Amino acid sequence: MNDLTPVPALFEPLALPAELDGSLGANRVRGGYKQISAGTDEGAIKAFLARYADSKTTFENYRKEVERLYLWAVFELGKPLSSLTHEDLLVYERFMADPKPADRWVTSSRRKPPRSHPDWRPFQGPLSAQSRRQAFVMLNVMFGWLVNAGYLAGNPLSLSRQRQRKAKPRITRYLDPDLWGEVKQYIDCMPRESDRERARYHRVRWLFTLLYLGGLRISEVCENTMGCFFCRRDRDGEERWWLEVLGKGEKTRLVPATNELMVELTRYRRENGLSPYPSPGEDIPLVLPIGKSRTALTRAALHLVLKNVFESAAESLRLRGDEFAARADLLSHASAHWLRHTAGSHMANQAVDLRHVRDNLGHESLKTTSKYLHSDDDVRHKETERLHRINW
């Protein structure tokens, strides 16, 4: 199986022989009662992933890591997943740091092709140490589940389960006010001569506003709609807008839709031929494609929009001279999650109550279970509006 043909996407029928499909895997349980009916590795993996069918993002993250290992085992090592040993997984960890041959394993396009496309590959490049650790966390969950299900005799990762590293004392993947200013300046200077340029400018401006003022995850931008905005009166009779977000873990939170955020929303909607304010239950995506389509952009498409802005802003900064090179390099690595960290860091630095920051971002807690730390929604809205601003 070590030829240089492209690796197919998992869950398309691979028609593997018995020595590779897992039915004869060396780590299979022989005898005894199984909790799942799967007789092959592919079937067992499908049973495992079915647990996450209700969460698109979680499902895709687990599928990505599991299929990478499965395909590597079959096409690179020539072994079924149910025959992998502890030593094999040490080899796989080194492989993730430099997937070779690249023609087989790494996509050559900046834009990630769909899984059905012939150019699809399991990797988009080498994985960082942090990404490799996260991959092994997910694979450990899978192996442990397959053992509990009576499919595997043992977990080959249990011998090398990595302890979680102590959290860093502070967030490092964020933009300080100066770098954030560079990003806003670049967006302000984007061309707006043609209709398409104007549409791109307004989409970028709205997307960055939404991610920064709302502190949203990129998956939350994809999976929620403009109908999630609503208005209600506070205890003083003042109307305040909110964004109800269905986020990580299928949990719902209320994000303050400040005056700035609503001004940008109405601006963006007018540019797209919509009424200034959304209607309850409106199914229009939070961010729209360029053109007449009303289909939600994928995470990959949103990531590409953001990456183009960060890289272009970094290049503009780099052109000022060698003394800006290090800052430009940092900016070029920014992503959607950097914006979320940036929003949280800037709120904290502006003295927004940490309980409000927690609730705005949808964090679990402040490492305390005190029931008296629930923030008052109206106070949280006022403080967020007063202290957390984008100032275009």
RAUR-V806460 format. One record per residue. RES is the residue in one small letter. OMEGA is omega as a letter, one per 30 degrees, with the letter a starting at -180 (NA if undefined). Layout:
RES;OMEGA  RES;OMEGA
This chain:
m;a  n;l  d;a  l;l  t;l  p;l  v;a  p;l  a;a  l;l  f;l  e;a  p;a  l;l  a;a  l;l  p;a  a;a  e;l  l;a  d;l  g;a  s;l  l;a  g;a  a;a  n;l  r;l  v;l  r;a  g;a  g;a  y;l  k;l  q;l  i;a  s;a  a;l  g;l  t;a  d;a  e;l  g;l  a;l  i;l  k;l  a;l  f;a  l;a  a;l  r;a  y;a  a;a  d;a  s;a  k;a  t;a  t;l  f;a  e;l  n;l  y;a  r;a  k;a  e;a  v;a  e;l  r;a  l;a  y;a  l;l  w;a  a;a  v;a  f;a  e;a  l;a  g;l  k;l  p;l  l;a  s;l  s;a  l;l  t;l  h;a  e;l  d;a  l;l  l;l  v;a  y;l  e;l  r;l  f;a  m;l  a;l  d;a  p;l  k;f  p;a  a;a  d;a  r;a  w;a  v;l  t;a  s;a  s;l  r;l  r;a  k;a  p;l  p;a  r;a  s;a  h;a  p;l  d;l  w;l  r;a  p;a  f;l  q;l  g;l  p;l  l;l  s;l  a;l  q;l  s;l  r;l  r;l  q;l  a;a  f;l  v;a  m;l  l;l  n;l  v;a  m;a  f;l  g;l  w;a  l;l  v;l  n;a  a;a  g;l  y;l  l;l  a;a  g;a  n;a  p;l  l;a  s;l  l;a  s;a  r;a  q;l  r;l  q;l  r;l  k;a  a;l  k;a  p;l  r;l  i;l  t;a  r;l  y;a  l;l  d;a  p;a  d;l  l;l  w;l  g;l  e;l  v;l  k;l  q;l  y;a  i;l  d;a  c;l  m;a  p;a  r;a  e;a  s;l  d;a  r;l  e;l  r;l  a;l  r;a  y;a  h;l  r;l  v;a  r;a  w;a  l;l  f;l  t;a  l;a  l;a  y;a  l;l  g;a  g;a  l;l  r;a  i;l  s;l  e;l  v;a  c;a  e;l  n;a  t;l  m;l  g;l  c;l  f;l  f;a  c;l  r;l  r;l  d;a  r;l  d;l  g;a  e;l  e;l  r;l  w;l  w;l  l;l  e;a  v;l  l;a  g;a  k;a  g;a  e;l  k;a  t;l  r;l  l;l  v;l  p;l  a;a  t;l  n;l  e;a  l;a  m;l  v;l  e;l  l;a  t;l  r;a  y;a  r;l  r;l  e;a  n;l  g;a  l;l  s;a  p;a  y;l  p;l  s;l  p;l  g;l  e;a  d;l  i;a  p;l  l;l  v;a  l;l  p;l  i;a  g;a  k;a  s;l  r;l  t;a  a;l  l;l  t;l  r;a  a;l  a;l  l;l  h;a  l;l  v;a  l;a  k;l  n;l  v;a  f;a  e;l  s;l  a;l  a;l  e;l  s;l  l;a  r;a  l;l  r;l  g;a  d;a  e;l  f;a  a;a  a;l  r;l  a;l  d;l  l;a  l;a  s;l  h;a  a;a  s;l  a;a  h;l  w;l  l;l  r;l  h;l  t;l  a;a  g;a  s;a  h;l  m;a  a;a  n;l  q;l  a;l  v;l  d;a  l;l  r;l  h;l  v;l  r;a  d;l  n;a  l;l  g;l  h;a  e;a  s;l  l;a  k;l  t;a  t;a  s;a  k;a  y;a  l;l  h;a  s;l  d;a  d;a  d;l  v;l  r;l  h;a  k;a  e;l  t;a  e;a  r;a  l;a  h;a  r;l  i;l  n;l  w;NA
